[in-house]
């Protein structure tokens, strides 16, 4: 079984395939959930899982000194898996505060996309004040979301957007601006050129002639080739440049079964017995050079591969500017390349206009050893975020009632006080004292003939006069 494309489809399919002990190799399903061999024991894939793409996204932050990002994701297996992968990396580094997630309801089907809901999520992102965003969505959701993001001003020089693998610059050609970036799995190995020559040598007759229809059993396909959204013509084979990203992974998924079956035949196993757990174990053990590069599966049925950092540059050129290695966990620049940013500038470090921190954090941006990272304000101090390089201490009479990362000082209410700057709380006036106004630095004592019998008194009461008999 080869497929499917979306993880949300592969999951139930493999649950069924497992019941019948049918091995499945996907060429496009990337959710980390599919790595769980207890739940999906008969699942493998030639495309790398999103745990690697998530690692690449996280590595981009220190690579370009990005202090914080808003992670906008569709609430389905693909988007949620990517978000969780990035959060896991950030948490392991004790820097989860740098990632702010905004989930967007998954709305499949024509005419079902809720534009107002998407606009509300974009408005929330704008309120946070962070200028760097990651979009992690399936292509059907992401394309519609990008259209709305354009009208709402996110695809402008005021923001930097990085897309997931499914949201390459061609999702909305002519709309996505220069400087847009996305991550894409490296899909063309050393043998790609041989496949390219093979592809260009084909004609429609090789695929759709009467003899080809019989040989490939095309009449047994439930959805006929004639129903394809793009008709097959000889011009379809003129170049391999326009083939979808997943095609090399699809080819190698099929070839993995061929290699496994061939090895079993050479071992004297009958064709009828090439199935079930025996085939699964053989597929798991294959190792060969495919057109997408070296193919081998780990214990989870996953394949470790690299990711390109793709960048839309002048003249609508889509360039690979850098490469993330799953082995080293690092991003490396491609010689002769430079990153184009949506601000209109070029360079490997994020422009200052995008290097904003969320409220409650300050940017380490002063001095030769500055990290440009966002750091939570200490208790008793606040920051509006943005590019602020220090946190301001709350004045006496105020307090920042949050352990770290406060955004505003709270004025002490009547009946309370704070005597020092950087206070983390307002204290209650003790019995016998009072505070009759907000923002007090001390409480006043009741005068002779008055009393305050409770904590946090806002006024003293007069003692009752004793009457003569």
Buried (B, 14 or more C-beta within 10 A) or exposed (E): BBBBBBBBBBBEBBEEBBEEBBBBBBBBBBBBBBBEEEEBBBBBBBBBBBBBBBBBBBBBBBBBBBBBBBBBBBBBBBBBBBBBBBBBBBEEEEBBBBBBBBBBEBBEEEEEBEEEEBBEBBEEBBEBBBBBBBBBBBBBBBBBBBBBBBEBEBBEBEBBBBBBBBBBBBBBEEBBBBBBBBBBBBBBBEBBEEBBEEBEEEEBEEBBEEEEBEEBEBEEEEEEBEEEEEEEEEEBBEEBEEBEBBBBBBBBBBBBBEBBBEBBEEEEBEEEEBBEEBBBEBBBEBEBEBBBBBBEBEEBBBBBBBBBBBBBBEEEEBBEBBBBBBEEEEBEBBEEBBBBBBBEBBEBBBBBBBBBBBBBBBBBBEEEEEEBBBBBBBBBBBBBBBBBBEBBBBBBBBBBBBEBBBBBBBBBBBBBBBEEBBBBBBBBBEBBBBBBEBBBBBBBBBEEEBEBEEEBBBEBEEEEEEEEE
